[in-house]
């Protein structure tokens, strides 16, 4: 089965491969200081980016708000197939449909980073540790089925822990009149054309909270 992924691509990423992936044990509420011994999906990816590319993801931003934050700071949005993944592409996933343990349903709940075509690195509770995965087999299909494929929601979504934003807008999405995609989604391997001016207006509105 072919999958089309929406990824955030970090500009001018100078990637150097690790000689060996670090031994990282999954820990739900891990912080940066716990890595590389313990990590969750975000801290594991942040650790790998910092050590392989000299890039650092923001640690003050909830995972659901990361696409919007990173897009505002220069990351580009692309629709790609798994064979077109580049090292450093960030892939955000929805919550497991069967996950009833979480009190709040989340549109964005997991983060992976591509190591190259068909290959990703992530730290998942199901695995219990950080691993690299070849995107074949049942588990890979399960992951890919959860990949975000709606770029408009990708940027408009507000993490449920971001109470000021959700209170201000009265919803889990920044409304279209403030953040609006321009044009249609282009074919794979091309960027999605968004109005940066409208996006900056949304950020300016949020900063007044």
C-alpha positions in Angstrom: 0.0 0.0 0.0 1.3 3.4 -0.9 1.2 6.3 1.6 1.5 10.0 1.1 3.0 11.8 4.0 3.0 15.5 5.0 6.4 16.3 6.5 8.2 19.3 7.9 11.6 19.7 6.2 14.3 21.6 8.1 16.1 24.0 5.7 19.8 23.6 5.0 20.1 20.5 7.2 23.7 19.2 7.2 23.1 15.6 8.3 25.9 13.3 9.6 25.0 9.7 10.3 25.5 8.3 13.8 27.9 5.4 14.0 25.3 3.6 16.1 21.9 4.7 17.3 21.9 5.4 21.1 20.3 3.0 23.5 17.3 5.0 24.6 14.6 3.6 26.9 11.1 5.0 26.6 9.9 7.3 29.4 6.5 9.1 29.0 7.5 12.4 30.7 11.1 12.5 29.8 13.0 15.8 29.5 16.1 16.7 27.6 18.3 16.1 30.6 17.1 12.4 30.6 18.5 11.7 27.1 20.0 9.6 25.8 19.2 7.1 28.6 15.5 7.9 28.7 13.3 9.8 26.2 9.9 10.0 24.7 9.2 10.6 21.0 9.9 14.4 21.1 13.1 14.2 23.3 14.5 11.3 21.3 14.1 13.2 18.0 15.4 16.4 19.6 18.5 14.5 20.8 19.1 12.9 17.4 18.7 16.2 15.6 21.1 18.0 18.0 23.8 15.3 17.7 23.4 14.6 14.0 22.6 18.0 12.6 23.4 20.6 15.2 19.7 21.6 15.2 17.6 21.9 18.3 13.8 21.6 18.4 12.0 24.0 20.8 11.5 22.5 24.3 8.9 25.0 25.4 6.3 24.1 22.7 3.8 21.2 23.0 3.9 18.6 20.3 0.6 19.6 18.8 1.8 23.2 18.3 5.2 22.2 16.9 4.2 22.2 13.2 2.9 25.8 13.4 6.0 26.9 15.4 8.5 25.2 13.1 6.7 26.5 10.0 6.9 30.0 11.3 10.7 29.6 11.8 11.6 28.4 8.3 10.6 24.8 8.0 8.9 23.9 4.7 5.9 21.6 4.2 6.1 18.8 1.7 3.9 16.0 0.5 6.1 13.0 -0.2 6.0 9.2 -0.5 8.1 7.1 1.8 10.6 6.6 -1.0 11.1 10.4 -1.1 11.8 10.9 2.6 15.0 12.8 3.3 17.1 12.6 6.5 15.7 15.1 9.0 12.1 15.1 7.7 9.8 15.4 10.6 6.7 13.2 10.5 3.8 13.8 12.9 1.2 11.1 13.7 -2.3 11.0 15.0 -3.2 9.3 18.2 -3.9 5.5 18.1 -7.6 5.0 17.4 -7.7 2.4 20.2 -5.9 4.5 22.7 -8.4 5.0 25.5 -5.9 5.7 28.3 -5.4 9.3 27.4 -8.0 11.7 28.9 -7.9 14.0 25.8 -8.0 12.9 22.2 -5.1 14.4 20.2 -4.9 15.1 16.5 -1.1 15.1 16.8 0.4 12.7 19.4 3.6 11.2 18.0 6.8 12.4 16.3 9.2 10.5 14.1 12.2 11.6 12.1 13.3 10.2 8.7 16.8 8.8 8.4 16.3 8.4 4.6 14.0 6.7 2.1 11.7 4.1 3.8 13.5 4.6 7.2 12.5 6.4 10.3 13.8 6.8 13.9 11.4 7.2 16.8 10.9 6.4 20.5 7.5 4.7 21.0 5.8 3.4 24.1 4.8 0.2 22.2 8.5 -0.6 21.5 9.7 0.5 24.9 12.7 2.1 23.4 14.1 4.3 20.6 14.5 2.3 17.3 15.1 2.8 13.6 12.3 1.2 11.5 12.2 0.1 7.9 8.7 1.2 6.7 7.5 -2.3 5.8 5.5 -4.9 7.6 2.4 -4.6 9.8 3.7 -2.2 12.4 5.1 0.2 9.8 1.7 0.1 8.0 0.0 0.9 11.4 2.3 3.9 11.8 1.9 5.2 8.3 -1.9 4.9 8.5 -1.7 7.5 11.4 0.5 10.0 9.5 -0.9 13.5 9.1 -2.2 14.0 5.5 -4.2 17.2 5.9 -1.8 20.2 5.8 -4.5 22.7 6.7 -5.3 21.0 10.0 -1.6 20.3 10.4 -1.0 24.1 10.9 -4.3 25.1 12.4 -4.4 22.5 15.2 -3.9 23.7 18.8 -2.5 21.2 21.4 -5.0 20.5 24.1 -2.5 21.5 26.8 -2.3 25.0 25.2 -5.2 26.3 27.3 -4.7 30.1 26.4 -4.9 29.4 22.7 -7.9 27.1 22.9 -9.7 29.5 25.3 -9.0 32.5 23.0 -10.2 30.8 19.8 -12.9 28.7 21.5 -11.9 25.6 19.5 -9.1 23.2 18.8 -8.3 24.8 15.5 -7.2 28.3 14.6 -10.0 29.5 12.3 -9.6 29.8 8.5 -10.2 33.6 8.4 -6.9 34.0 10.3 -4.9 31.1 8.8 -5.9 30.1 5.3 -4.2 27.9 2.7 -3.7 29.5 -0.7 -4.1 27.2 -3.7 -4.5 23.5 -3.7 -2.2 20.8 -2.6 0.4 20.1 -5.2 1.7 16.7 -6.4 4.2 14.7 -4.3 7.7 16.1 -3.9 6.6 19.7 -4.0 5.9 22.3 -1.3 2.4 23.3 -0.2 1.8 26.9 -0.9 0.6 28.7 2.2 0.1 32.4 2.8 3.0 33.4 5.2 1.4 36.8 5.7 -1.8 35.4 7.0 0.1 33.0 9.1 2.2 35.8 10.7 -1.1 37.6 11.4 -2.3 34.6 13.3 0.9 34.5 15.3 0.6 38.2 16.0 -2.9 37.7 17.3 -1.8 34.8 19.5 1.1 36.8 21.0 -1.4 39.3 22.4 -2.9 36.7 24.7 
